[in-house]
Amino acid sequence: MYAKCGSIEDAWRVFNKMPSRNVVTCNAMVLGHVKCGQGQKALELFQQLQQEGVQPDSLSFVGVLKACVSMVAIEEGRCVHQQIIQSGLESDVFVGSSLVDMYAKCGSMENAWGVFNKMPSQNVVTWNARLGGCAMNGHGNEALKHFEQMCEGVQPDDITFICLLSACSHAGLVDEGMHCYASMVTD
């Protein structure tokens, strides 16, 4: 609660008074640092907690990948990816989506697509990460192509259309963006 309200100091006071720490409390602190724009501290805390014997779970990895995105720290993200593989959580849809997002936002589209293609299943979050990566990197036509593929089995949501419109905007695809908007309104 303190971290989500932006008072990381109060969160630390409570955290330090706890008689024992577990993965849930650690995740709260890592995500709290990310929310407060302190990606480096989140990454350092994640590493410290592992040294103290706290085993990360899927939410731990999602949080630390968000920290890597906030710092555009692809090398740290790659190290986290290796830990994810070792932990057997690479096929978790939320971890996989976070990996796609991290690689795409750090500019490594090839790695993002590699993770996406290895996932046993994709949901709207995974597809949105892919479309968002296209948008960020100016790949508007690719985003439109992936959107069509997505619609063959996954229902788009509001984030999907934000990513799609952003991709069209960044690539100067005004007519295509207007078509997407019209589709969003009518379909």
C-alpha positions in Angstrom: 0.0 0.0 0.0 2.7 2.5 0.9 4.7 1.7 -2.2 1.7 2.0 -4.5 0.9 5.3 -2.9 4.5 6.5 -3.7 5.9 6.4 -0.2 8.7 3.9 -0.6 10.3 5.1 2.6 7.3 4.0 4.6 7.2 0.7 2.7 10.8 0.1 3.7 10.0 0.9 7.4 7.3 -1.8 7.4 9.4 -4.2 5.4 12.4 -3.9 7.7 10.3 -4.5 10.8 8.9 -7.8 9.4 10.2 -10.8 11.4 10.6 -12.8 8.1 10.5 -12.0 4.4 8.9 -14.1 1.8 8.4 -13.9 -1.9 5.1 -12.0 -1.6 6.6 -9.2 0.6 9.7 -9.1 -1.6 7.6 -8.8 -4.8 5.7 -5.9 -3.2 9.0 -4.1 -2.6 10.4 -4.8 -6.1 7.2 -3.7 -7.8 7.0 -0.7 -5.4 10.4 0.5 -6.6 9.4 0.1 -10.2 6.3 2.1 -9.6 8.3 4.8 -8.0 10.7 5.0 -10.9 13.5 3.3 -9.1 14.3 0.5 -11.5 17.9 0.2 -10.4 16.9 -0.2 -6.7 14.3 -2.8 -7.7 17.0 -4.8 -9.6 19.4 -4.5 -6.7 16.7 -5.6 -4.2 15.8 -8.6 -6.4 19.4 -9.7 -6.4 19.8 -9.2 -2.7 16.7 -11.1 -1.8 17.9 -14.1 -4.0 21.2 -14.0 -2.0 19.1 -14.2 1.2 17.4 -17.3 -0.1 14.1 -16.0 -1.4 13.1 -18.0 -4.5 11.5 -15.8 -7.1 8.1 -16.7 -8.6 6.4 -15.6 -11.8 5.5 -12.2 -10.3 9.0 -11.6 -9.1 10.3 -12.1 -12.7 7.5 -9.8 -14.1 8.5 -7.1 -11.6 12.3 -7.3 -12.3 11.6 -7.3 -16.1 9.6 -4.1 -15.6 12.6 -2.7 -13.8 14.8 -3.6 -16.7 12.4 -1.9 -19.1 12.4 1.2 -17.0 16.2 1.4 -17.3 16.4 0.0 -20.9 18.8 -2.5 -19.3 18.8 -5.3 -21.9 21.9 -7.1 -20.5 20.3 -7.3 -17.1 17.1 -8.5 -18.8 19.1 -11.2 -20.6 20.5 -12.4 -17.2 17.0 -12.5 -15.8 15.8 -14.4 -18.9 18.4 -17.0 -18.1 17.1 -17.3 -14.5 13.6 -17.7 -15.9 14.7 -20.5 -18.1 16.5 -22.2 -15.2 13.4 -21.8 -13.0 11.1 -23.4 -15.6 8.8 -20.4 -15.8 9.5 -19.4 -19.4 6.2 -20.9 -20.6 4.2 -18.9 -18.0 2.1 -16.5 -20.1 2.7 -13.5 -17.9 6.4 -14.0 -17.7 6.6 -14.7 -21.4 4.6 -11.5 -22.1 7.0 -9.6 -19.9 10.0 -11.0 -21.7 8.5 -10.0 -25.1 7.8 -6.5 -23.7 11.3 -6.1 -22.2 13.1 -7.2 -25.4 10.9 -5.1 -27.6 11.1 -2.0 -25.5 14.9 -2.4 -25.2 15.0 -2.6 -29.1 15.8 -6.3 -29.5 12.9 -7.2 -31.8 14.6 -10.5 -32.8 14.7 -11.7 -29.2 11.1 -10.5 -28.5 9.8 -12.5 -31.5 11.9 -15.5 -30.5 10.3 -15.6 -27.0 6.8 -15.0 -28.5 7.2 -17.8 -31.0 8.4 -20.3 -28.3 5.4 -19.6 -26.0 3.0 -22.6 -25.9 0.1 -20.2 -26.1 -0.5 -16.5 -26.4 -3.2 -14.4 -24.9 -4.2 -10.7 -25.4 -1.4 -9.5 -23.1 1.2 -11.4 -25.1 -0.1 -10.0 -28.4 -0.3 -6.5 -27.0 3.3 -6.8 -25.9 4.2 -7.7 -29.5 2.1 -4.9 -31.0 3.5 -2.4 -28.5 7.0 -3.5 -29.5 6.1 -2.9 -33.2 4.7 0.5 -32.2 7.8 1.6 -30.2 10.1 0.6 -33.0 8.2 2.2 -35.9 7.1 -1.1 -37.5 3.5 -0.1 -38.3 3.0 -2.4 -41.3 4.3 -5.3 -39.2 1.9 -4.4 -36.4 -1.1 -4.4 -38.8 0.0 -7.9 -40.1 0.3 -9.2 -36.5 -3.1 -7.7 -35.6 -4.7 -9.7 -38.3 -3.0 -12.9 -37.1 -4.1 -12.1 -33.5 -7.7 -11.7 -34.5 -7.8 -15.2 -35.8 -7.9 -16.6 -32.3 -7.6 -13.8 -29.7 -10.2 -11.1 -29.0 -8.5 -7.6 -29.0 -9.0 -5.2 -26.1 -8.6 -1.5 -25.6 -4.8 -1.8 -25.1 -4.6 -3.7 -28.4 -6.1 -0.7 -30.2 -3.9 1.8 -28.4 -0.9 -0.2 -29.5 -2.2 -0.5 -33.1 -3.0 3.2 -33.4 0.3 4.1 -31.9 2.1 1.9 -34.4 0.2 3.5 -37.3 1.0 6.9 -35.9 4.7 6.3 -35.5 5.0 4.9 -39.0 2.9 7.6 -40.6 0.2 5.2 -41.6 -2.7 7.7 -41.4 -5.2 5.9 -43.6 -4.5 2.5 -41.9 -4.9 4.2 -38.5 -8.2 5.6 -39.6 -9.3 2.2 -40.8 -8.3 0.7 -37.4 -10.2 3.4 -35.6 -13.3 2.8 -37.7 -13.0 -1.0 -37.1 -12.7 -0.4 -33.4 -15.8 1.7 -33.3 -18.0 -0.5 -35.5 -16.7 -4.0 -34.7 
